[in-house]
């Protein structure tokens, strides 16, 4: 991202635009978060899994008899996770098995990721011809609680039957913009491009960015959320720290007017809905196609009242 401050700015912006338009994913280096901080986050996250999560995962595997499966498992994932909520209120102090040093570290890390997410949203605005701050304001609900921001901390242990059970089943992300700090040694993340699953290779100290369903709606499909999954591995435990910068619960989401085609100026090709309503629907349909979710929201659109948002 340092190239955004020099003569290479336009070329860098073009790369971001192409990635958002054609891939839904891109990988950031020189993002302003120090390698030393990232190394500490990785070390302490792996220590926490070893000390607090690994035995629980093994107990779950034993309880569900997953080690001996002989047919494909489609109703659960080979992952160990916990969730941290940062905005509008934090739950980090309520997670009882976090050491104080790790707790403080994750607070610091979250603050830097929040700032990075908002910088990225403004870069997207610039590329889309939206006024600066449009996407951030679109994420604010009418009650002014601000956006939702949280982190899913995952570990994907070695799996004896990776052909029969996924680390994480294919899905698009429901929210806004996702910032992923992933293991740089153990791979597994894949995205779907033109009908083919493509590896997202581990790159040391990078942050992987992907776009969620809300960005697709607000951009009227110019930028799209993309199906992705995690393939379980037979060797090594993969660390994944995914932070989700999402609209507030009562934010009303709909396409930006200037991004709607002229012939559909007075109608939405994507629905208008309250974000929390979408999340309630998504909870039961996460691992299904996004299009029926959009259609269901469109069917309920008559009940939605638009909240205030910046004009573009």
C-alpha positions in Angstrom: 0.0 0.0 0.0 3.0 2.3 0.3 2.8 2.8 -3.5 -0.5 4.8 -3.0 1.6 7.7 -1.7 3.8 8.0 -4.8 3.9 8.1 -8.5 2.6 4.5 -8.7 -0.7 5.5 -7.0 -2.9 5.2 -10.1 -1.4 1.9 -11.1 -2.0 0.6 -7.6 -5.6 1.8 -7.5 -6.1 0.1 -10.9 -4.9 -3.2 -9.4 -7.2 -2.8 -6.5 -10.1 -2.1 -8.8 -9.4 -5.0 -11.0 -9.1 -7.3 -8.0 -12.4 -6.1 -6.6 -14.2 -6.3 -9.9 -12.8 -9.7 -11.1 -11.7 -11.6 -8.1 -13.4 -10.3 -4.9 -10.0 -10.9 -3.2 -6.6 -9.2 -3.0 -3.6 -9.5 -0.8 -2.0 -6.5 0.9 1.6 -6.0 1.8 3.1 -2.8 3.3 -0.2 -2.2 5.0 1.2 -0.3 8.0 0.8 -3.1 10.6 4.3 -4.0 11.8 5.8 -7.4 11.2 6.7 -7.6 14.9 3.1 -7.2 15.9 2.0 -9.8 13.4 4.6 -12.2 14.6 3.4 -11.7 18.2 -0.2 -12.3 17.2 0.7 -15.5 15.4 2.8 -16.8 18.2 0.3 -16.1 20.9 -2.7 -17.4 18.9 -0.9 -20.7 18.3 0.0 -20.9 21.9 -3.6 -20.2 22.9 -4.8 -23.0 20.6 -2.3 -25.5 22.0 -3.0 -24.6 25.7 -6.8 -24.0 25.6 -8.4 -25.2 22.4 -6.7 -28.3 21.1 -8.0 -30.8 23.7 -11.6 -29.4 23.2 -11.2 -30.0 19.5 -10.0 -33.6 20.0 -13.0 -34.2 22.3 -15.4 -32.9 19.7 -13.8 -35.1 17.0 -14.1 -38.2 19.3 -17.7 -37.3 20.3 -18.8 -37.1 16.7 -16.6 -40.1 15.5 -15.1 -37.9 12.8 -11.8 -39.7 12.5 -13.4 -42.8 11.1 -15.7 -41.3 8.5 -15.9 -43.1 5.2 -18.5 -40.8 3.5 -18.4 -37.1 2.8 -19.4 -34.9 5.8 -21.5 -31.9 4.7 -22.9 -30.6 8.0 -19.9 -29.4 9.9 -16.3 -28.1 9.5 -12.9 -29.3 10.6 -12.0 -26.2 12.6 -11.6 -24.9 16.1 -12.8 -21.3 16.6 -13.6 -18.5 19.0 -15.0 -15.1 18.4 -14.0 -11.6 19.5 -16.4 -8.7 19.2 -14.9 -5.2 19.0 -17.7 -2.8 17.9 -20.1 -1.5 18.8 -19.0 -3.0 22.2 -16.2 -5.3 23.0 -16.5 -8.7 24.6 -12.7 -9.4 24.9 -12.8 -9.0 28.7 -15.5 -11.7 28.8 -13.4 -14.4 27.1 -12.2 -16.1 30.2 -9.3 -18.3 28.9 -7.3 -15.4 27.3 -4.1 -14.4 29.1 -4.0 -10.7 29.8 -1.0 -10.2 27.4 -2.9 -11.9 24.6 -6.1 -10.0 25.4 -4.3 -6.6 25.2 -2.5 -7.7 22.0 -5.7 -8.6 20.2 -7.2 -5.2 21.3 -4.3 -3.5 19.7 -4.4 -5.6 16.6 -8.1 -5.0 16.2 -7.7 -1.2 16.4 -5.1 -1.3 13.6 -7.4 -3.5 11.5 -10.3 -1.2 12.0 -8.3 1.8 10.8 -7.1 -0.3 7.8 -10.6 -1.4 6.9 -11.9 2.2 6.9 -8.9 3.3 4.7 -9.8 0.5 2.3 -13.4 1.4 2.1 -12.4 4.9 1.0 -10.1 3.5 -1.7 -13.1 1.5 -2.9 -15.2 4.7 -2.9 -12.5 6.5 -5.0 -12.4 3.7 -7.5 -16.2 3.5 -7.8 -16.7 7.3 -8.1 -18.5 7.5 -4.8 -17.7 10.4 -2.5 -15.1 9.8 0.2 -16.8 8.2 3.3 -19.8 6.9 1.5 -19.3 3.3 2.3 -18.4 4.0 5.9 -21.6 6.1 6.3 -23.7 3.4 4.6 -22.5 1.0 7.3 -23.8 3.3 10.1 -27.3 2.5 11.4 -29.8 5.2 12.2 -29.2 4.7 16.0 -25.6 5.8 15.4 -24.1 2.7 17.1 -21.7 2.5 14.2 -20.5 -0.6 12.4 -20.2 -4.1 13.6 -16.6 -5.3 13.8 -15.4 -8.6 15.1 -12.8 -11.3 14.7 -13.1 -15.0 14.1 -9.9 -16.8 15.4 -9.7 -20.2 13.8 -7.3 -23.1 13.8 -7.5 -26.0 11.3 -5.7 -29.0 12.8 -4.4 -31.9 10.7 -7.2 -34.0 9.2 -6.9 -37.7 8.4 -9.6 -37.5 5.7 -9.4 -34.1 4.0 -11.2 -35.6 0.9 -14.3 -36.2 3.0 -14.5 -33.2 5.3 -13.7 -29.5 4.6 -11.9 -27.2 6.9 -14.6 -24.7 6.1 -17.4 -25.3 3.6 -17.8 -23.0 0.6 -19.6 -19.8 1.2 -19.6 -16.1 0.6 -19.2 -13.7 3.5 -22.4 -11.9 4.6 -20.9 -8.6 5.7 -18.8 -5.8 4.3 -15.0 -6.1 4.1 -13.0 -8.9 5.6 -9.3 -8.7 6.6 -7.5 -12.0 7.0 -4.2 -12.7 8.7 -3.4 -16.3 7.8 -0.8 -18.8 8.5 2.2 -18.4 6.2 3.3 -22.0 6.3 0.1 -24.2 6.1 -2.1 -23.5 3.2 -5.8 -24.3 2.6 -7.7 -21.2 1.6 -9.2 -21.4 -1.9 -11.5 -19.1 -3.9 -13.8 -19.9 -6.9 -12.9 -18.2 -10.1 -14.5 -19.1 -13.5 -15.6 -22.5 -12.1 -12.2 -23.4 -10.8 -11.0 -23.5 -7.2 -7.8 -21.4 -6.9 -5.4 -21.5 -4.0 -4.8 -18.2 -2.0 -1.2 -18.8 -1.2 0.2 -18.0 2.2 2.4 -14.8 2.1 4.3 -13.8 5.2 3.0 -10.7 7.0 0.3 -10.0 4.3 -3.3 -9.3 5.0 -5.8 -10.9 2.6 -8.8 -8.8 1.8 -12.1 -10.1 0.5 -15.5 -8.5 -0.1 -18.8 -9.5 1.5 -22.4 -9.6 0.2 -23.1 -6.0 1.5 -20.4 -4.5 -0.8 -22.0 -6.4 -3.7 -25.4 -4.9 -3.0 -24.1 -1.3 -2.4 -22.0 -1.4 -5.6 -25.0 -2.8 -7.5 -22.9 -5.9 -8.5 -19.9 -4.0 -9.8 -17.9 -5.6 -7.0 -19.0 -9.1 -6.0 -18.6 -11.4 -3.0 -16.9 -14.6 -4.0 -17.3 -18.2 -2.9 -14.3 -19.4 -0.9 -13.5 -22.4 1.3 -10.8 -24.0 3.4 -9.4 -27.4 2.5 -8.3 -29.4 5.5 -4.7 -30.6 5.4 -3.1 -33.9 6.6 -0.1 -32.1 8.1 0.2 -28.9 10.1 -2.3 -26.7 11.9 -3.4 -23.7 9.9 -4.0 -20.5 11.7 -6.6 -18.0 10.4 -7.6 -14.7 12.0 -10.5 -13.1 10.0 -11.8 -9.7 11.0 -15.2 -8.6 9.7 -16.0 -4.9 9.2 -19.8 -5.0 8.8 -22.7 -2.6 8.7 -24.5 -1.8 12.0 -27.5 -4.0 12.8 -30.1 -1.3 11.8 -28.2 0.0 8.8 -30.3 0.0 5.6 -28.4 -1.5 2.7 -29.2 -0.7 -0.9 -27.4 0.1 -4.2 -25.7 3.5 -4.5 -27.8 5.5 -7.0 -24.9 6.5 -9.2 -24.0 2.8 -9.6 -27.4 1.9 -10.9 -27.7 1.5 -14.7 -29.6 4.3 -16.5 -32.4 2.0 -17.6 -33.0 0.9 -14.0 -32.7 4.3 -12.4 -36.0 4.0 -10.5 -35.7 0.3 -9.6 -33.1 -1.8 -7.7 -31.5 -4.7 -9.4 -30.4 -5.6 -5.9 -32.7 -5.4 -2.8 -33.0 -2.9 -0.1 -32.9 -4.4 3.4 -31.9 -3.9 7.1 -28.6 -5.6 7.7 -29.7 -7.5 10.8 -32.6 -9.0 8.8 -30.1 -10.2 6.2 -27.9 -11.8 8.9 -30.8 -13.7 10.4 -31.5 -15.2 7.0 -27.8 -15.9 6.4 -27.5 -17.8 9.6 -29.5 -20.6 8.2 -28.3 -20.4 4.6 -24.6 -19.6 4.9 -23.4 -22.6 2.9 -26.0 -22.1 0.1 -25.9 -19.7 -2.9 -26.2 -16.0 -2.2 -28.7 -15.3 -5.0 -31.7 -16.8 -3.1 -30.8 -14.7 -0.1 -30.9 -11.6 -2.3 -34.3 -12.7 -3.8 -35.7 -13.3 -0.3 -34.6 -9.8 0.8 -36.1 -8.3 -2.4 -39.5 -10.0 -1.6 -39.5 -8.3 1.8 -38.3 -5.0 0.4 -41.6 -3.2 0.7 -41.2 -3.2 4.5 -37.9 -1.4 4.5 -37.5 2.3 5.2 -34.3 3.9 3.9 -32.1 5.4 6.6 -29.9 8.4 6.1 -26.8 8.0 4.0 -24.4 10.3 2.1 -25.3 11.2 -1.4 -22.7 10.3 -4.0 
